[in-house]
Amino acid sequence: MPPPLPPKKADPEQSAKKRRDAIELRETKLETEITPIPVPPGHRTCPACGNRQLRRVGKGKASTVFEYVQPHFRKRIYQRETLACRCGHIVTAPGPERVGDKTRYAASFVAHLIVNKCDDSFPQYRLEKYYRRLGIPISRSTMCDLLHRGAEELRPLHAAALAMVPKAADVHADETSIRQLGLPQRAFRRSGKTPEEVLGDSTGRLVVDQFTGYNAVTKPSKRLRAECLAHARRKIFEQREHPETQEALDLIGEICRVDE
């Protein structure tokens, strides 16, 4: 039999994250249902003295369990009142607000689709199967149409959010890689044109890596380039076989804990 593994040393960063998650989970605002659980009949007698008149102590002890309730969609039928005049004129109540003309999908449905597609990165073929399981057979072409309609509706919010970026004293920027179909490597959509269009001649600090596309907006008369500590740590971590790198990693860890 192999010797037992030595106890794993607790990672301070992981321990701190678990504590934060526990606090957030305890304080989360969810639909709450309180289910009373009485003491079973066979245990309502004191085993020490045989007393059967046990008194209730406070509210009892609470045990919290997080349950999953299967999501569902609802079909809402708007019964529009119709009035008729003896002269033959017909008046019908207006229809409900829609995301685009003649669509059967409410704004809440379109929001659900956008979040699953754009924030959770679900491909549409998978969403097609997911919606069908929930009772909504919807084609990928219809999903594409709804995504475009949602984008048009959100355009004013996007413009307002984009206008706030150059006004900020500190701006963080990075490029997220995308997977190339059929290829092992990942690709980047990099261009110096985007930083110029977004930041213009604004001043302040710009936290980025060494990508040269940011050179146009990090000049003496524009933004100060503040190097990204996470990128620096990555390079140091790659050389961690050298003992002297541990001190640098510890210092960066302390900075990250302060930042949290």
C-alpha positions, -999 to +999 in steps of 0.1 A: +000+000+000+015+034-009+022+058+019-005+084+026-003+117+008+009+146+029-018+171+039-022+196+012-012+231+022-041+255+021-039+281-006-045+315+010-061+329-022-084+299-025-094+301+011-102+338+009-123+332-022-142+304-005-150+327+024-162+355+001-184+330-018-198+317+015-207+352+025-222+360-008-242+328-008-255+335+026-266+370+017-280+363-018-315+375-025-334+345-038-370+334-036-371+318-002-395+291+011-395+281+047-405+245+053-411+235+090-397+201+100-412+188+133-394+165+156-405+129+148-430+113+173-405+088+185-381+116+196-405+139+214-398+123+248-368+133+269-344+102+269-329+114+302-360+117+324-389+105+303-407+139+302-432+141+273-439+178+277-409+192+258-411+230+251-402+247+219-370+266+219-371+298+198-375+293+161-354+261+160-323+255+140-322+265+103-306+243+076-302+260+042-303+240+010-302+256-025-326+240-049-328+241-087-362+249-101-365+240-138-369+272-159-400+275-179-415+297-206-450+311-204-474+318-233-493+350-227-524+356-248-535+392-250-573+392-256-577+425-273-612+440-269-631+447-301-659+472-304-684+476-333-705+505-342-739+501-358-725+520-388-701+491-394-669+508-379-647+484-359-624+495-331-598+470-316-576+476-286-539+480-295-516+450-294-488+445-269-454+460-273-430+438-293-393+437-301-399+444-338-430+440-359-450+408-360-427+388-337-442+364-312-413+367-287-413+391-258-384+413-247-378+389-218-373+360-243-349+380-264-330+390-233-327+354-223-314+345-258-289+373-259-274+364-224-271+327-233-256+334-267-233+364-259-225+361-222-226+323-217-212+315-252-239+289-261-238+281-298-272+284-315-275+248-325-272+240-288-297+267-279-321+252-305-321+219-286-324+236-252-354+257-262-371+227-278-367+207-245-385+236-227-414+235-252-403+263-276-394+249-310-374+279-325-352+277-356-316+291-357-327+316-384-353+330-361-328+333-333-304+352-356-333+376-365-341+381-328-304+387-319-302+414-346-334+430-334-321+430-298-289+446-310-308+474-326-328+480-294-296+481-273-277+504-296-285+536-276-273+519-244-241+507-262-235+543-274-240+557-239-217+532-223-190+537-250-192+575-244-183+569-207-150+552-215-129+581-226-142+601-196-127+576-171-094+584-155-084+547-155-093+524-185-085+487-187-082+471-221-074+436-234-081+414-264-100+382-259-089+354-282-114+334-302-112+297-313-106+291-350-128+264-365-107+234-374-075+249-361-057+243-328-044+278-323-066+308-313-069+341-331-071+377-319-091+405-334-064+432-329-062+466-345-049+500-333-080+516-350-103+506-322-084+523-293-081+555-313-119+555-321-129+548-285-103+568-265-094+596-290-073+623-273-085+615-238-060+616-209-055+594-179-041+559-175-045+529-197-038+495-182-028+472-211-002+448-222+027+454-247+004+453-278+016+480-301-019+488-312-022+510-281+008+531-290-013+557-307-033+565-276-004+562-251+016+593-260+029+621-237-001+643-246-026+614-242-028+585-218-001+571-196+005+534-203+002+515-170+015+480-175-007+451-165+006+433-134-013+401-144+008+399-176+040+405-157+031+378-131+025+353-159+061+358-172+075+354-137+054+323-130+067+307-162+102+309-146+091+296-112+118+269-112+142+297-102+140+302-064+143+340-066+109+342-085+090+332-053+096+366-037+081+384-067+051+361-068+045+367-031+047+404-035+022+404-064-001+381-044-001+407-016-010+434-041-038+413-055-052+407-020-053+444-013-070+450-047-097+425-038 
